[in-house]
Amino acid sequence: MTARVLDGVAIANAIRLDVAVEAAALLTRGIIPGLAVVIVGDDPASQVYVASKGKACLEAGMHSETIRFAGTTTEAELLAVVDRLNADPRIHGFLVQLPLPKHISSEQVLLRIDPNKDVDGFHPMNVGRVAVGDQTAFRPATPFGIQQMLIKSGIDTRGMHAVIVGRSNIVGKPIASLLVQDTPGGNCTVTICHSRSRDLPSLTRQADLLVVAIGKPEFVTAEMVKPGAVVVDVGINRVPDPAAARGYRIVGDVAYAAVAEVASAITPVPGGVGKMTIAMLLMNTVQAARQQAAG
């Protein structure tokens, strides 16, 4: 068996086109969806990601604002900017790029963001609303992207046993919340595995849908995957590779080549889930603009 490749690039591009159409429709009503991103420090990966978000906004006909702070910025200074963005009518959604420097409380910053502008979906109010199935709540971009990828790939998740490896607040817990809902891309029976789970391979081999998000390069091997399973790899890891031009290569949390011979469908790294994240962030921003216009 050779798995079907779930093309995150093509799916994300299609969603971004849909977002552009909706942004154009809002423009006829005098509304330009606005997204702001706040970044503290000079983490290279975050800088690249933030630049990609800004470019994607402009391509979709949306307003984009990027606010950069030095790593020495105080928590009070950051919170002041959060307050300003909460009050800015041009900004319908914004996020503070994580991780933050250790001297700044991520919890306090997230709590300060207006839930109606929390397009990252990390405010406790949105977390709770998503958990109870409120479709007006903002779903975190990466889990939301995984769900949309499954839907648009024609994968019927109803009745599937979904096993999630990783319990982070960014991916593991929210994707579990989405997959269990009585909605398209949901209706799964969900198991969450983590570092304290006993006999992890026996659990992953039960999965009809296996979502892996633990940050360990090629951790999940073919022996851990049920034949015919759908495998979603959320990991992005750099591993040394002297033969590569940059001296490293990017791999996921799944041993792709071997698992692709067992699974029925699989996401590549790169080119899979990562491309979906920005697309869903844009979708959330348009949703925020639409909901705020409706009052």
PLY file of the C-alpha trace (Angstrom):
ply
format ascii 1.0
element vertex 295
property float x
property float y
property float z
element edge 294
property int vertex1
property int vertex2
end_header
0.00 0.00 0.00
1.25 3.48 -0.85
-0.57 6.26 0.95
-2.39 9.08 -0.79
-0.58 12.35 -0.09
-2.78 15.05 1.44
-1.58 18.19 -0.33
-1.68 21.01 2.21
-0.32 23.51 -0.30
-3.16 23.04 -2.79
-5.85 22.97 -0.10
-4.45 26.06 1.65
-4.27 27.96 -1.65
-7.91 27.15 -2.38
-8.96 28.37 1.07
-6.96 31.57 0.61
-8.80 32.21 -2.65
-12.12 31.76 -0.83
-10.93 34.20 1.84
-10.01 36.76 -0.82
-13.51 36.48 -2.32
-15.11 37.05 1.08
-12.75 39.94 1.85
-13.76 41.54 -1.48
-17.43 41.15 -0.56
-16.81 42.87 2.77
-14.99 45.67 0.96
-18.20 46.50 -0.92
-19.63 47.31 2.50
-16.65 49.48 3.38
-15.00 46.84 5.57
-11.37 45.81 5.11
-10.58 42.82 7.36
-7.56 43.73 9.47
-5.05 41.38 11.10
-2.25 42.48 13.41
0.63 40.35 14.63
2.78 41.24 17.62
6.21 39.64 17.90
8.65 39.99 20.80
12.30 39.05 20.31
14.21 37.79 17.31
13.41 34.09 17.08
14.23 33.25 13.42
11.37 30.80 12.92
8.86 33.28 14.35
10.21 36.06 12.14
9.72 33.97 9.00
6.24 32.92 10.08
5.18 36.49 10.84
6.48 37.71 7.48
4.46 34.97 5.75
1.31 36.06 7.57
1.75 39.66 6.43
2.29 38.64 2.81
-0.75 36.35 2.87
-2.94 39.17 4.22
-1.97 41.53 1.45
-2.56 38.87 -1.21
-6.08 38.33 0.17
-6.88 42.06 0.06
-6.75 42.44 3.83
-5.15 45.05 6.05
-2.01 43.84 7.83
-0.04 45.31 10.69
3.11 43.85 12.27
4.39 45.21 15.58
7.90 44.16 16.56
9.42 44.47 20.02
12.89 43.79 21.32
13.33 40.80 23.60
13.87 43.18 26.51
10.35 44.63 26.22
8.47 44.62 29.51
5.18 42.87 30.13
3.55 46.24 30.82
4.65 47.58 27.43
3.30 44.54 25.66
-0.02 44.70 27.50
-0.35 48.37 26.53
-0.13 47.39 22.86
-2.69 44.63 23.39
-5.04 47.23 24.87
-4.48 49.51 21.87
-5.26 46.73 19.39
-8.36 45.74 21.36
-9.66 49.29 20.83
-8.53 49.76 17.20
-11.53 49.47 14.82
-9.22 48.79 11.84
-7.97 45.59 13.51
-10.59 42.85 13.54
-8.23 40.18 14.79
-4.75 39.97 16.22
-2.34 37.61 17.88
0.78 37.75 19.98
3.33 35.35 18.54
4.40 32.63 20.96
6.71 31.77 22.61
7.30 34.95 24.58
10.46 35.75 26.57
10.46 34.12 29.99
9.99 37.41 31.86
6.56 37.90 30.21
3.55 35.84 31.29
1.91 34.31 28.23
-1.16 33.59 30.34
-1.61 37.24 31.30
-1.11 38.40 27.72
-3.62 35.91 26.30
-6.18 36.84 28.95
-5.85 40.50 28.00
-6.80 39.93 24.34
-10.42 40.69 23.49
-12.00 37.26 22.82
-13.83 38.80 19.84
-10.44 39.57 18.26
-8.64 36.42 19.42
-8.14 34.88 15.97
-5.51 32.49 17.37
-8.27 30.91 19.47
-6.19 30.68 22.64
-8.25 32.86 25.01
-9.96 30.65 27.61
-13.34 31.99 26.51
-12.80 30.76 22.95
-11.36 27.47 24.19
-14.53 26.89 26.19
-16.87 27.98 23.40
-15.15 25.67 20.93
-15.45 22.81 23.43
-19.24 23.22 23.60
-19.55 23.44 19.81
-20.12 27.20 19.39
-19.48 27.82 15.67
-18.96 31.56 16.25
-15.90 30.87 18.42
-12.42 31.08 16.94
-10.79 27.70 16.44
-6.97 27.55 16.76
-5.47 27.76 13.29
-3.45 24.53 13.19
-6.16 22.20 14.55
-8.77 23.98 12.42
-6.48 23.50 9.43
-6.14 19.78 10.13
-9.91 19.40 10.25
-10.43 21.37 7.03
-7.72 19.33 5.29
-9.56 16.13 6.19
-12.90 17.53 5.00
-11.58 18.88 1.71
-9.68 15.64 1.07
-12.95 13.72 1.26
-12.01 11.78 4.38
-15.13 10.78 6.30
-14.22 10.94 9.97
-17.58 9.74 11.29
-17.05 6.86 13.67
-13.26 6.89 13.31
-11.07 6.19 16.31
-8.79 9.23 16.37
-5.59 8.85 18.39
-3.69 12.06 19.11
-0.06 11.89 20.18
0.62 15.08 22.15
-1.52 17.05 24.60
-0.41 20.65 24.03
-2.83 23.55 24.34
-1.85 24.59 20.80
-2.56 21.35 18.92
-3.32 18.22 20.94
-6.17 19.37 23.17
-7.94 21.59 20.63
-7.83 19.04 17.81
-9.36 16.52 20.20
-12.11 19.03 20.94
-12.82 19.55 17.24
-12.75 15.88 16.26
-15.25 14.86 18.91
-17.87 17.45 17.87
-21.03 16.51 15.96
-19.94 18.51 12.91
-18.33 17.83 9.51
-14.81 16.59 10.17
-15.87 15.37 13.60
-17.86 12.56 15.21
-14.70 10.67 16.14
-13.98 8.59 19.21
-10.90 10.34 20.58
-7.89 9.10 22.57
-5.15 11.53 23.65
-1.70 10.07 24.30
1.20 11.78 26.04
4.52 11.19 27.76
2.87 9.27 30.61
0.82 6.97 28.37
1.63 3.28 28.81
2.48 1.13 25.79
2.12 3.94 23.27
2.52 1.69 20.17
-0.48 -0.40 21.19
-2.55 2.79 21.39
-1.40 4.27 18.10
-2.06 0.96 16.32
-5.75 1.34 17.24
-6.04 4.59 15.30
-8.12 4.98 12.15
-6.92 8.59 12.27
-3.52 9.25 13.83
-2.53 12.86 14.59
1.06 13.31 15.76
2.24 16.55 17.37
5.08 15.93 19.83
8.15 17.62 18.32
10.29 14.47 18.08
11.81 13.80 14.65
10.42 10.70 12.93
9.22 9.30 16.25
6.26 7.36 14.88
7.41 4.37 12.86
5.53 2.04 10.52
5.19 -0.57 13.28
3.15 1.95 15.30
0.55 2.51 12.56
-2.54 0.48 11.76
-2.67 -0.56 8.09
-4.99 1.80 6.22
-4.90 4.56 8.83
-4.97 8.25 7.94
-1.83 9.88 9.38
-1.56 13.62 10.05
1.95 14.80 10.89
2.06 18.19 12.64
5.78 18.10 13.47
8.41 20.35 11.94
11.94 19.40 12.98
15.42 20.20 11.72
17.80 17.25 11.59
21.46 17.44 10.55
22.13 16.39 6.96
25.64 17.06 5.56
24.36 16.31 2.07
21.80 19.14 2.22
22.76 22.63 1.04
21.89 24.14 4.43
23.40 21.29 6.41
19.99 20.11 7.64
16.66 18.85 6.38
13.11 19.28 7.61
11.26 16.21 8.84
8.05 15.61 10.72
7.24 13.57 13.82
6.45 10.59 11.58
8.95 8.42 9.66
7.31 9.42 6.39
8.70 6.97 3.82
8.03 3.85 5.90
4.65 4.98 7.25
3.48 5.95 3.75
3.73 2.25 2.84
1.27 1.37 5.62
-1.18 4.28 5.80
-4.02 5.01 3.38
-3.35 8.76 3.46
-0.60 10.91 4.96
0.45 14.55 5.22
3.96 15.42 4.01
6.46 17.61 5.87
6.92 20.20 4.54
3.86 20.82 2.39
1.19 19.49 4.72
-0.34 20.94 7.87
2.03 23.92 8.07
0.59 25.55 4.95
-2.92 25.27 6.39
-2.17 27.30 9.51
-1.89 30.71 7.83
-4.90 30.01 5.62
-7.07 29.31 8.66
-5.76 32.40 10.45
-6.96 34.49 7.49
-10.31 32.69 7.58
-10.66 33.47 11.30
-9.87 37.14 10.64
-12.57 37.41 7.97
-14.96 35.67 10.37
-14.05 38.25 13.04
-14.67 41.14 10.62
-18.03 39.68 9.61
-19.14 39.10 13.21
-18.03 42.54 14.39
-19.89 44.19 11.48
-23.02 42.30 12.50
-22.69 43.71 16.01
0 1
1 2
2 3
3 4
4 5
5 6
6 7
7 8
8 9
9 10
10 11
11 12
12 13
13 14
14 15
15 16
16 17
17 18
18 19
19 20
20 21
21 22
22 23
23 24
24 25
25 26
26 27
27 28
28 29
29 30
30 31
31 32
32 33
33 34
34 35
35 36
36 37
37 38
38 39
39 40
40 41
41 42
42 43
43 44
44 45
45 46
46 47
47 48
48 49
49 50
50 51
51 52
52 53
53 54
54 55
55 56
56 57
57 58
58 59
59 60
60 61
61 62
62 63
63 64
64 65
65 66
66 67
67 68
68 69
69 70
70 71
71 72
72 73
73 74
74 75
75 76
76 77
77 78
78 79
79 80
80 81
81 82
82 83
83 84
84 85
85 86
86 87
87 88
88 89
89 90
90 91
91 92
92 93
93 94
94 95
95 96
96 97
97 98
98 99
99 100
100 101
101 102
102 103
103 104
104 105
105 106
106 107
107 108
108 109
109 110
110 111
111 112
112 113
113 114
114 115
115 116
116 117
117 118
118 119
119 120
120 121
121 122
122 123
123 124
124 125
125 126
126 127
127 128
128 129
129 130
130 131
131 132
132 133
133 134
134 135
135 136
136 137
137 138
138 139
139 140
140 141
141 142
142 143
143 144
144 145
145 146
146 147
147 148
148 149
149 150
150 151
151 152
152 153
153 154
154 155
155 156
156 157
157 158
158 159
159 160
160 161
161 162
162 163
163 164
164 165
165 166
166 167
167 168
168 169
169 170
170 171
171 172
172 173
173 174
174 175
175 176
176 177
177 178
178 179
179 180
180 181
181 182
182 183
183 184
184 185
185 186
186 187
187 188
188 189
189 190
190 191
191 192
192 193
193 194
194 195
195 196
196 197
197 198
198 199
199 200
200 201
201 202
202 203
203 204
204 205
205 206
206 207
207 208
208 209
209 210
210 211
211 212
212 213
213 214
214 215
215 216
216 217
217 218
218 219
219 220
220 221
221 222
222 223
223 224
224 225
225 226
226 227
227 228
228 229
229 230
230 231
231 232
232 233
233 234
234 235
235 236
236 237
237 238
238 239
239 240
240 241
241 242
242 243
243 244
244 245
245 246
246 247
247 248
248 249
249 250
250 251
251 252
252 253
253 254
254 255
255 256
256 257
257 258
258 259
259 260
260 261
261 262
262 263
263 264
264 265
265 266
266 267
267 268
268 269
269 270
270 271
271 272
272 273
273 274
274 275
275 276
276 277
277 278
278 279
279 280
280 281
281 282
282 283
283 284
284 285
285 286
286 287
287 288
288 289
289 290
290 291
291 292
292 293
293 294
